[in-house]
Amino acid sequence: MADTFTDASRALFAKNVFAHVATLESDGSPNVTPVWCLLDGDEIVINTALGRAKAKNLASDARVAISLTDPDNPYTVIAVRGTVVGFTTEGADEVIDQLAKKYMGVDSYPLRREGEVRVTVRIRPDRIAQQPA
C-alpha cells in the first residue's frame, strides 16, 4: 500500500525546492541528482532527457528515493522511497515547460539542446517519511 502526502508535505512540494533523486546504476551503485519536481495527485513528477544517467537508471530499475529540504527551515525534510509508474516522452516538452514556469518564471524551458528528447517520469510513493512528523 502506497503512502499519501500530508498537507505539510504538499506545501513543501509546491515551493521551488530541488528534489534529490537517487537511482541505481546497473552495477547497483547509487546515483543522486538534483531535479525540479511537482506533485500530480499523489505522484511525484520529474522530467529529464533520454540518454542521461537517471533516465537510463529509471528505465531499467523502477526503484527510486527522493528527498526535499525546506529552504525556510532545513529541519523540515521529506524522504520518499517510491516506484516509477510512468516513463514517457509523450507530453514531456509541456511538462518541462510547466516546471520551467514554476522554477524559473518563464513560459518555455530555455535550456533545451538540439536533438534532445525529454521524458517525464511519474513516481508513486511507497514510503513517505517527514521530519517533523
DSSP file (Angstrom, degrees, kcal/mol; ACC not computed):
  #  RESIDUE AA STRUCTURE BP1 BP2  ACC     N-H-->O    O-->H-N    N-H-->O    O-->H-N    TCO  KAPPA ALPHA  PHI   PSI    X-CA   Y-CA   Z-CA
    1    1 A M              0   0    0      0, 0.0     2,-0.2     0, 0.0     0, 0.0   0.000 360.0 360.0 360.0 128.8    0.0    0.0    0.0
    2    2 A A        -     0   0    0      1,-0.1   124,-0.2   125,-0.1   125,-0.1  -0.474 360.0-121.9 -76.7 145.3    1.4    3.4   -1.0
    3    3 A D        -     0   0    0    122,-0.5     2,-0.3    -2,-0.2   124,-0.1  -0.377  24.2-136.5 -75.0 163.8    1.7    6.2    1.5
    4    4 A T        -     0   0    0    124,-0.1     2,-0.2    -2,-0.1   124,-0.1  -0.891  19.4-104.9-122.3 157.4    0.0    9.5    0.8
    5    5 A F        -     0   0    0     -2,-0.3     2,-0.1     1,-0.1   123,-0.0  -0.557  27.1-133.1 -83.6 142.0    1.3   13.0    1.3
    6    6 A T     >  -     0   0    0     -2,-0.2     4,-2.3     1,-0.1     5,-0.2  -0.365  30.8-104.6 -79.4 168.3    0.2   15.3    4.2
    7    7 A D  H  > S+     0   0    0      1,-0.2     4,-2.0     2,-0.2     5,-0.1   0.887 123.3  53.7 -60.9 -38.4   -0.9   18.9    3.6
    8    8 A A  H  > S+     0   0    0      2,-0.2     4,-1.5     1,-0.2    -1,-0.2   0.897 109.2  46.8 -64.9 -40.7    2.5   20.0    5.0
    9    9 A S  H  > S+     0   0    0      2,-0.2     4,-2.1     1,-0.2    -1,-0.2   0.880 110.4  53.1 -70.7 -35.6    4.4   17.8    2.6
   10   10 A R  H  X S+     0   0    0     -4,-2.3     4,-1.5     1,-0.2    -2,-0.2   0.890 106.1  54.4 -62.1 -38.7    2.3   19.0   -0.3
   11   11 A A  H  X S+     0   0    0     -4,-2.0     4,-0.7     1,-0.2    -1,-0.2   0.877 107.1  50.4 -63.6 -37.2    3.1   22.6    0.7
   12   12 A L  H >< S+     0   0    0     -4,-1.5     3,-1.0     1,-0.2     5,-0.3   0.916 108.5  51.4 -67.4 -42.1    6.9   21.8    0.5
   13   13 A F  H 3< S+     0   0    0     -4,-2.1    -1,-0.2     1,-0.2     4,-0.2   0.805 103.4  60.6 -62.5 -28.4    6.5   20.3   -3.0
   14   14 A A  H 3< S+     0   0    0     -4,-1.5    -1,-0.2    -5,-0.2    -2,-0.2   0.726  92.6  83.7 -72.7 -21.0    4.7   23.5   -4.0
   15   15 A K  S << S-     0   0    0     -3,-1.0     2,-1.9    -4,-0.7    88,-0.0  -0.281 101.0 -98.4 -75.1 166.9    7.8   25.5   -3.2
   16   16 A N  S    S+     0   0    0     86,-0.1     2,-0.5    20,-0.1    -1,-0.1  -0.427  72.0 148.3 -82.8  62.5   10.7   25.9   -5.6
   17   17 A V        -     0   0    0     -2,-1.9    20,-0.3    -5,-0.3     2,-0.3  -0.845  47.3-128.2-102.8 131.4   12.6   23.2   -3.8
   18   18 A F        -     0   0    0     -2,-0.5    51,-0.5    51,-0.1     2,-0.4  -0.596  20.9-142.8 -74.2 136.9   15.0   21.0   -5.7
   19   19 A A  E     -A   35   0A   0     16,-2.8    16,-3.0    -2,-0.3     2,-0.7  -0.794   6.5-138.0 -95.3 143.9   14.4   17.3   -5.1
   20   20 A H  E     -AB  34  67A   0     47,-2.7    47,-1.7    -2,-0.4     2,-0.5  -0.925  21.1-160.5-103.4 117.1   17.4   15.0   -4.8
   21   21 A V  E     -AB  33  66A   0     12,-3.0    12,-2.1    -2,-0.7     2,-0.6  -0.861   3.6-159.3-105.4 123.1   16.6   11.8   -6.7
   22   22 A A  E     +AB  32  65A   0     43,-3.6    43,-1.9    -2,-0.5     2,-0.2  -0.899  17.1 171.8-104.3 124.4   18.6    8.6   -6.0
   23   23 A T  E     -A   31   0A   0      8,-2.9     8,-2.2    -2,-0.6     2,-0.5  -0.723  31.2-110.4-120.2 172.8   18.6    6.0   -8.7
   24   24 A L  E     -A   30   0A   0     39,-0.4    36,-0.1    37,-0.3     5,-0.1  -0.930  22.0-139.7-113.1 127.7   20.5    2.7   -9.1
   25   25 A E    >   -     0   0    0      4,-3.3     3,-2.2    -2,-0.5     6,-0.0  -0.259  37.7 -97.6 -70.6 167.0   23.2    2.2  -11.7
   26   26 A S  T 3  S+     0   0    0      1,-0.3    -1,-0.1     2,-0.1    -2,-0.0   0.769 127.0  53.4 -61.6 -25.4   23.4   -1.1  -13.5
   27   27 A D  T 3  S-     0   0    0      2,-0.1    -1,-0.3     3,-0.0    -2,-0.0   0.400 122.9-106.0 -89.2   3.6   26.2   -2.2  -11.0
   28   28 A G  S <  S+     0   0    0     -3,-2.2    -2,-0.1     1,-0.3    -1,-0.0   0.330  76.5 134.9  92.2  -7.3   23.9   -1.4   -8.1
   29   29 A S        -     0   0    0     -5,-0.1    -4,-3.3     1,-0.1    -1,-0.3  -0.454  57.6-107.8 -76.1 150.9   25.8    1.8   -7.1
   30   30 A P  E     -A   24   0A   0      0, 0.0     2,-0.4     0, 0.0    -6,-0.2  -0.421  25.5-165.1 -79.7 152.6   23.7    4.9   -6.3
   31   31 A N  E     -A   23   0A   0     -8,-2.2    -8,-2.9    -2,-0.1     2,-0.4  -0.984   7.3-165.8-133.7 122.9   23.4    8.0   -8.4
   32   32 A V  E     +A   22   0A   0     -2,-0.4   -10,-0.2   -10,-0.2    34,-0.1  -0.938  10.0 174.5-116.3 133.0   21.9   11.1   -6.9
   33   33 A T  E     -A   21   0A   0    -12,-2.1   -12,-3.0    -2,-0.4     2,-0.3  -0.999  30.1-126.1-137.9 133.5   20.8   14.1   -9.0
   34   34 A P  E     +A   20   0A   0      0, 0.0     2,-0.3     0, 0.0   -14,-0.2  -0.642  41.9 171.3 -75.6 137.6   19.1   17.4   -8.0
   35   35 A V  E     -A   19   0A   0    -16,-3.0   -16,-2.8    -2,-0.3     2,-0.2  -0.949  37.5-107.6-141.8 160.2   15.9   17.8  -10.1
   36   36 A W        +     0   0    0     -2,-0.3    11,-0.5    11,-0.3     2,-0.3  -0.609  47.1 175.8 -78.1 150.6   12.8   20.0  -10.5
   37   37 A C        -     0   0    0    -20,-0.3     2,-0.3    -2,-0.2     9,-0.2  -0.973  19.9-172.9-152.1 165.9    9.7   18.3   -9.4
   38   38 A L  E     -C   45   0A   0      7,-1.5     7,-3.1    -2,-0.3     2,-0.4  -0.967  26.6-114.7-151.7 164.4    6.0   18.7   -8.8
   39   39 A L  E     -C   44   0A   0     -2,-0.3     2,-0.5     5,-0.2     5,-0.2  -0.870  19.0-172.7-102.3 138.7    3.1   16.7   -7.4
   40   40 A D  E >  S-C   43   0A   0      3,-2.9     3,-1.9    -2,-0.4     2,-0.5  -0.902  72.1 -52.2-126.7 100.6    0.2   15.4   -9.6
   41   41 A G  T 3  S-     0   0    0     -2,-0.5    -2,-0.0     1,-0.3     0, 0.0  -0.599 121.9 -24.2  66.2-120.8   -2.3   14.0   -7.2
   42   42 A D  T 3  S+     0   0    0     -2,-0.5     2,-0.4    -3,-0.1    -1,-0.3   0.187 120.5  95.3-106.7  15.2   -0.2   11.5   -5.1
   43   43 A E  E <   -C   40   0A   0     -3,-1.9    -3,-2.9    81,-0.1     2,-0.4  -0.869  69.1-133.3-109.0 141.9    2.5   11.0   -7.8
   44   44 A I  E     -CD  39 123A   0     79,-2.6    79,-2.9    -2,-0.4     2,-0.5  -0.758  22.8-156.2 -87.1 134.8    5.8   12.8   -8.0
   45   45 A V  E     +CD  38 122A   0     -7,-3.1    -7,-1.5    -2,-0.4     2,-0.3  -0.961  18.2 167.1-118.2 127.1    6.6   14.1  -11.5
   46   46 A I  E     - D   0 121A   0     75,-2.4    75,-2.7    -2,-0.5     2,-0.4  -0.845  18.6-148.2-127.2 169.2   10.1   14.8  -12.7
   47   47 A N  E     + D   0 120A   0    -11,-0.5   -11,-0.3    -2,-0.3     2,-0.2  -0.999  24.0 151.7-141.6 139.3   11.5   15.4  -16.2
   48   48 A T  E     - D   0 119A   0     71,-2.4    71,-2.8    -2,-0.4     2,-0.4  -0.765  41.4 -92.1-146.7-168.6   14.8   14.6  -17.8
   49   49 A A  E >   - D   0 118A   0     69,-0.3     3,-1.8    -2,-0.2     6,-0.3  -0.930  39.9-103.9-118.0 143.0   16.3   13.8  -21.2
   50   50 A L  T 3  S+     0   0    0     67,-3.0    67,-0.3    -2,-0.4     3,-0.1  -0.337 106.9  37.0 -58.7 143.5   16.8   10.4  -22.7
   51   51 A G  T 3  S+     0   0    0      1,-0.4    -1,-0.2     2,-0.1     2,-0.1   0.119  87.9 118.3  97.6 -20.4   20.4    9.3  -22.6
   52   52 A R  S <> S-     0   0    0     -3,-1.8     4,-2.5     1,-0.1    -1,-0.4  -0.440  77.0-111.7 -77.8 156.3   21.1   10.8  -19.2
   53   53 A A  H  > S+     0   0    0      1,-0.2     4,-3.1     2,-0.2     5,-0.2   0.902 115.7  49.6 -55.8 -47.0   22.1    8.6  -16.3
   54   54 A K  H  > S+     0   0    0      1,-0.2     4,-2.7     2,-0.2    -1,-0.2   0.877 110.9  50.3 -66.0 -34.3   18.9    9.0  -14.3
   55   55 A A  H  > S+     0   0    0     -6,-0.3     4,-1.8     2,-0.2    -1,-0.2   0.935 113.8  45.0 -65.7 -45.2   16.8    8.3  -17.4
   56   56 A K  H  X S+     0   0    0     -4,-2.5     4,-1.3     2,-0.2    -2,-0.2   0.932 115.5  47.6 -62.0 -45.5   18.7    5.1  -18.1
   57   57 A N  H  X S+     0   0    0     -4,-3.1     4,-2.1    -5,-0.2     3,-0.3   0.924 113.1  46.6 -63.6 -45.8   18.7    4.0  -14.5
   58   58 A L  H  < S+     0   0    0     -4,-2.7    -1,-0.2     1,-0.2    -2,-0.2   0.790 109.5  55.1 -70.3 -27.3   14.9    4.7  -14.0
   59   59 A A  H  < S+     0   0    0     -4,-1.8    -1,-0.2    -5,-0.2    -2,-0.2   0.796 117.4  35.8 -72.6 -27.8   14.1    2.9  -17.3
   60   60 A S  H  < S+     0   0    0     -4,-1.3     2,-0.4    -3,-0.3    -2,-0.2   0.679 128.4  28.7-100.8 -19.1   15.9   -0.2  -16.1
   61   61 A D     <  -     0   0    0     -4,-2.1    -1,-0.3    -5,-0.2   -37,-0.3  -0.916  62.5-160.0-144.7 113.9   15.2   -0.2  -12.4
   62   62 A A        +     0   0    0     -2,-0.4    22,-2.2    -3,-0.2     2,-0.3   0.512  59.8 107.8 -76.0  -5.1   11.9    1.3  -11.1
   63   63 A R  E     + E   0  83A   0     20,-0.2   -39,-0.4   -39,-0.0     2,-0.3  -0.563  44.3 164.1 -78.0 137.5   13.1    1.8   -7.5
   64   64 A V  E     - E   0  82A   0     18,-2.0    18,-3.2    -2,-0.3     2,-0.4  -0.993  26.7-153.9-150.8 150.9   13.9    5.4   -6.6
   65   65 A A  E     -BE  22  81A   0    -43,-1.9   -43,-3.6    -2,-0.3     2,-0.4  -0.982  15.0-173.2-127.0 144.2   14.4    7.5   -3.5
   66   66 A I  E     -BE  21  80A   0     14,-2.7    14,-3.4    -2,-0.4     2,-0.4  -0.995   3.4-173.6-137.7 139.1   13.7   11.3   -3.3
   67   67 A S  E     -BE  20  79A   0    -47,-1.7   -47,-2.7    -2,-0.4     2,-0.3  -0.992   2.4-172.9-134.4 147.8   14.4   13.9   -0.6
   68   68 A L  E     - E   0  78A   0     10,-2.2    10,-2.4    -2,-0.4     2,-0.4  -0.991   7.6-158.3-133.9 142.2   13.4   17.5   -0.3
   69   69 A T  E     - E   0  77A   0    -51,-0.5     8,-0.2    -2,-0.3   -51,-0.1  -0.985  26.0-118.4-121.8 131.8   14.6   20.0    2.4
   70   70 A D  E >   - E   0  73A   0      6,-2.7     3,-0.8     3,-0.5     6,-0.3  -0.531  15.1-151.1 -68.9 122.2   12.6   23.1    3.2
   71   71 A P  T 3  S+     0   0    0      0, 0.0    -1,-0.2     0, 0.0   -54,-0.0   0.740  97.4  53.5 -67.5 -20.4   14.8   26.2    2.4
   72   72 A D  T 3  S+     0   0    0      1,-0.3    -2,-0.1     4,-0.1    -3,-0.0   0.658 127.5  16.4 -87.0 -16.9   12.9   28.2    5.1
   73   73 A N  E X   -E   70   0A   0     -3,-0.8     3,-2.7     3,-0.2    -3,-0.5  -0.692  66.3-163.2-155.3  95.3   13.6   25.5    7.7
   74   74 A P  E 3  S+     0   0A   0      0, 0.0    -2,-0.0     0, 0.0    -1,-0.0   0.532  88.6  66.9 -64.8  -3.1   16.3   23.0    7.0
   75   75 A Y  E 3  S+     0   0A   0     -6,-0.1     2,-0.7    -5,-0.1    -6,-0.0   0.412  81.3  86.9 -94.3   1.3   15.0   20.7    9.7
   76   76 A T  E <   +     0   0A   0     -3,-2.7    -6,-2.7    -6,-0.3     2,-0.3  -0.907  62.5 163.9 -99.9 114.9   11.8   20.1    7.7
   77   77 A V  E     -EF  69 131A   0     54,-2.8    54,-2.9    -2,-0.7     2,-0.4  -0.968  29.5-157.8-136.4 143.7   12.6   17.2    5.4
   78   78 A I  E     -EF  68 130A   0    -10,-2.4   -10,-2.2    -2,-0.3     2,-0.4  -0.992  10.9-173.3-119.5 132.3   10.6   14.8    3.3
   79   79 A A  E     -EF  67 129A   0     50,-3.0    50,-3.0    -2,-0.4     2,-0.4  -0.995   7.0-173.0-125.8 128.1   12.1   11.4    2.2
   80   80 A V  E     -EF  66 128A   0    -14,-3.4   -14,-2.7    -2,-0.4     2,-0.5  -0.961  17.2-164.1-124.5 134.2   10.3    9.2   -0.2
   81   81 A R  E     +EF  65 127A   0     46,-2.6    45,-2.7    -2,-0.4    46,-2.2  -0.982  36.7 154.2-108.1 130.5   11.0    5.7   -1.4
   82   82 A G  E     -EF  64 125A   0    -18,-3.2   -18,-2.0    -2,-0.5     2,-0.4  -0.802  40.3-114.7-147.4-174.8    9.0    5.0   -4.5
   83   83 A T  E     -EF  63 124A   0     41,-2.2    41,-3.0    -2,-0.2     2,-0.4  -0.992  31.4-115.4-132.1 134.3    8.4    3.2   -7.7
   84   84 A V  E     + F   0 123A   0    -22,-2.2    39,-0.3    -2,-0.4     3,-0.1  -0.560  36.8 168.3 -67.6 124.2    8.4    4.5  -11.3
   85   85 A V  E     +     0   0A   0     37,-2.8     2,-0.3    -2,-0.4    38,-0.2   0.411  64.5  34.7-117.7  -3.8    4.9    4.1  -12.6
   86   86 A G  E     + F   0 122A   0     36,-1.4    36,-2.4     2,-0.0    -1,-0.3  -0.972  51.0 168.6-152.6 138.1    5.2    6.2  -15.7
   87   87 A F  E     + F   0 121A   0     -2,-0.3     2,-0.3    34,-0.2    34,-0.2  -0.802  27.4 145.3-151.3  99.3    8.0    6.8  -18.2
   88   88 A T  E     - F   0 120A   0     32,-2.3    32,-3.3    -2,-0.3    -2,-0.0  -0.989  48.6-154.9-146.7 147.8    7.1    8.6  -21.4
   89   89 A T  S >  S+     0   0    0     -2,-0.3     3,-1.7    30,-0.2     4,-0.4   0.623  70.6 108.0 -88.4 -17.0    8.2   11.1  -24.0
   90   90 A E  T 3  S-     0   0    0      1,-0.3    30,-0.1     2,-0.1    -2,-0.1  -0.474  98.2  -3.6 -66.2 121.2    4.6   11.9  -24.8
   91   91 A G  T 3> S+     0   0    0     -2,-0.3     4,-1.6     1,-0.1    -1,-0.3   0.487  95.4 126.3  76.9   3.4    3.8   15.4  -23.5
   92   92 A A  H <>  +     0   0    0     -3,-1.7     4,-2.3    26,-0.2     5,-0.2   0.826  66.8  57.0 -67.3 -32.0    7.3   15.7  -21.9
   93   93 A D  H  > S+     0   0    0     -4,-0.4     4,-1.6     1,-0.2    16,-0.3   0.892 107.6  49.0 -64.4 -37.8    8.1   19.0  -23.6
   94   94 A E  H  > S+     0   0    0     -3,-0.3     4,-2.1     2,-0.2    -2,-0.2   0.868 109.7  52.3 -68.2 -35.6    4.9   20.5  -22.0
   95   95 A V  H  X S+     0   0    0     -4,-1.6     4,-2.4     2,-0.2    -2,-0.2   0.912 107.9  49.5 -68.3 -41.8    5.9   19.1  -18.6
   96   96 A I  H  X S+     0   0    0     -4,-2.3     4,-2.3     1,-0.2    -1,-0.2   0.861 110.7  51.9 -66.6 -32.0    9.4   20.7  -18.7
   97   97 A D  H  X S+     0   0    0     -4,-1.6     4,-2.0     2,-0.2    -1,-0.2   0.902 108.8  50.4 -66.1 -40.0    7.8   24.0  -19.7
   98   98 A Q  H  X S+     0   0    0     -4,-2.1     4,-1.9     2,-0.2    -2,-0.2   0.908 112.3  46.8 -62.8 -42.5    5.5   23.7  -16.7
   99   99 A L  H  X S+     0   0    0     -4,-2.4     4,-3.0     2,-0.2     5,-0.3   0.882 109.3  54.1 -67.5 -38.0    8.5   23.0  -14.4
  100  100 A A  H  X>S+     0   0    0     -4,-2.3     4,-2.6     1,-0.2     6,-1.1   0.874 107.3  52.1 -63.0 -36.4   10.4   26.0  -16.0
  101  101 A K  H  X5S+     0   0    0     -4,-2.0     4,-0.8     4,-0.2    -1,-0.2   0.930 113.6  43.8 -63.4 -45.5    7.4   28.2  -15.2
  102  102 A K  H  <5S+     0   0    0     -4,-1.9    -2,-0.2     1,-0.2    -1,-0.2   0.936 126.7  28.4 -64.5 -48.1    7.5   27.0  -11.6
  103  103 A Y  H  <5S+     0   0    0     -4,-3.0    -3,-0.2    -5,-0.1    -2,-0.2   0.763 136.3  22.3 -91.4 -27.4   11.3   27.2  -11.1
  104  104 A M  H  <5S-     0   0    0     -4,-2.6    -3,-0.2    -5,-0.3    -2,-0.1   0.561  92.6-123.9-117.3 -13.8   12.3   30.0  -13.5
  105  105 A G  S  <<S+     0   0    0     -5,-1.0     2,-0.3    -4,-0.8    -4,-0.2   0.743  70.4 123.0  74.5  22.7    9.2   32.0  -14.0
  106  106 A V        -     0   0    0     -6,-1.1    -1,-0.3    -9,-0.1    -2,-0.2  -0.836  64.2-134.8-116.8 155.8    9.4   31.5  -17.8
  107  107 A D  S    S+     0   0    0     -2,-0.3     2,-0.4     1,-0.2    -6,-0.2   0.751  90.2  38.8 -80.0 -24.5    6.8   30.1  -20.2
  108  108 A S  S    S-     0   0    0     -8,-0.1    -1,-0.2    -7,-0.1   -11,-0.1  -0.990  91.4-107.0-133.1 135.1    9.2   27.9  -22.1
  109  109 A Y    >   -     0   0    0     -2,-0.4     3,-0.7   -16,-0.3   -12,-0.1  -0.423  31.2-163.4 -60.1 115.6   12.2   25.9  -20.9
  110  110 A P  T 3  S+     0   0    0      0, 0.0    -1,-0.2     0, 0.0   -13,-0.0   0.513  74.7  67.5 -85.1  -3.7   15.2   27.9  -22.2
  111  111 A L  T 3   +     0   0    0      2,-0.1    -2,-0.1     0, 0.0     0, 0.0   0.155  64.6 140.8-105.9  19.9   17.9   25.2  -21.8
  112  112 A R    <   -     0   0    0     -3,-0.7     2,-0.4     1,-0.1     3,-0.0  -0.298  40.7-144.1 -60.9 145.0   16.7   22.8  -24.5
  113  113 A R    >   -     0   0    0      1,-0.0     3,-2.2     0, 0.0    -1,-0.1  -0.866  29.1 -90.2-111.2 147.8   19.5   21.2  -26.5
  114  114 A E  T 3  S+     0   0    0     -2,-0.4     3,-0.1     1,-0.3    -1,-0.0  -0.319 112.5   6.9 -54.4 127.5   19.4   20.4  -30.2
  115  115 A G  T 3  S+     0   0    0      1,-0.3    -1,-0.3    -2,-0.0     2,-0.1   0.408  91.0 149.2  80.0  -1.7   18.0   16.9  -30.7
  116  116 A E    <   -     0   0    0     -3,-2.2     2,-0.6     1,-0.1    -1,-0.3  -0.422  35.0-153.7 -67.9 136.1   17.2   16.4  -27.0
  117  117 A V        -     0   0    0    -67,-0.3   -67,-3.0    -2,-0.1     2,-0.1  -0.955  12.4-146.7-113.7 115.0   14.3   14.1  -26.3
  118  118 A R  E     -D   49   0A   0     -2,-0.6     2,-0.4   -69,-0.2   -69,-0.3  -0.457  11.7-164.1 -80.1 151.9   12.6   14.9  -23.0
  119  119 A V  E     -D   48   0A   0    -71,-2.8   -71,-2.4   -27,-0.2     2,-0.5  -1.000  10.6-144.0-137.7 136.5   11.0   12.2  -20.8
  120  120 A T  E     -DF  47  88A   0    -32,-3.3   -32,-2.3    -2,-0.4     2,-0.5  -0.861  13.9-160.2-100.4 133.4    8.5   12.6  -18.0
  121  121 A V  E     -DF  46  87A   0    -75,-2.7   -75,-2.4    -2,-0.5     2,-0.5  -0.959   0.7-160.2-117.0 127.1    8.8   10.2  -15.1
  122  122 A R  E     -DF  45  86A   0    -36,-2.4   -37,-2.8    -2,-0.5   -36,-1.4  -0.918   9.5-163.2-108.5 131.9    6.0    9.6  -12.7
  123  123 A I  E     -DF  44  84A   0    -79,-2.9   -79,-2.6    -2,-0.5   -39,-0.2  -0.959  10.4-149.9-123.0 126.5    6.8    8.1   -9.3
  124  124 A R  E     - F   0  83A   0    -41,-3.0   -41,-2.2    -2,-0.5     2,-0.4  -0.822  25.3-125.9 -90.6 126.3    4.4    6.5   -6.8
  125  125 A P  E     + F   0  82A   0      0, 0.0  -122,-0.5     0, 0.0   -43,-0.3  -0.601  30.5 175.2 -73.9 126.2    5.4    7.0   -3.2
  126  126 A D  E    S+     0   0A   0    -45,-2.7     2,-0.4    -2,-0.4   -44,-0.2   0.751  75.4  16.6 -95.6 -32.8    5.7    3.6   -1.4
  127  127 A R  E     - F   0  81A   0    -46,-2.2   -46,-2.6  -125,-0.1     2,-0.5  -0.975  67.6-170.1-144.5 125.9    7.0    5.0    1.8
  128  128 A I  E     - F   0  80A   0     -2,-0.4     2,-0.4   -48,-0.2   -48,-0.2  -0.974   2.7-176.2-119.9 126.6    7.0    8.7    2.9
  129  129 A A  E     - F   0  79A   0    -50,-3.0   -50,-3.0    -2,-0.5     2,-0.4  -0.980   5.9-172.4-119.1 134.4    8.9   10.0    6.0
  130  130 A Q  E     - F   0  78A   0     -2,-0.4   -52,-0.2   -52,-0.2   -54,-0.0  -0.988  18.1-126.5-129.3 136.9    8.6   13.6    7.1
  131  131 A Q  E    S+ F   0  77A   0    -54,-2.9   -54,-2.8    -2,-0.4     2,-0.1  -0.995 101.4  33.8-123.1 124.9   10.5   15.4    9.7
  132  132 A P              0   0    0      0, 0.0    -1,-0.2     0, 0.0   -56,-0.0   0.589 360.0 360.0 -70.2 153.8    9.0   16.8   11.8
  133  133 A A              0   0    0     -2,-0.1    -2,-0.1    -4,-0.0    -3,-0.0   0.472 360.0 360.0 -68.9 360.0    6.3   14.1   11.7
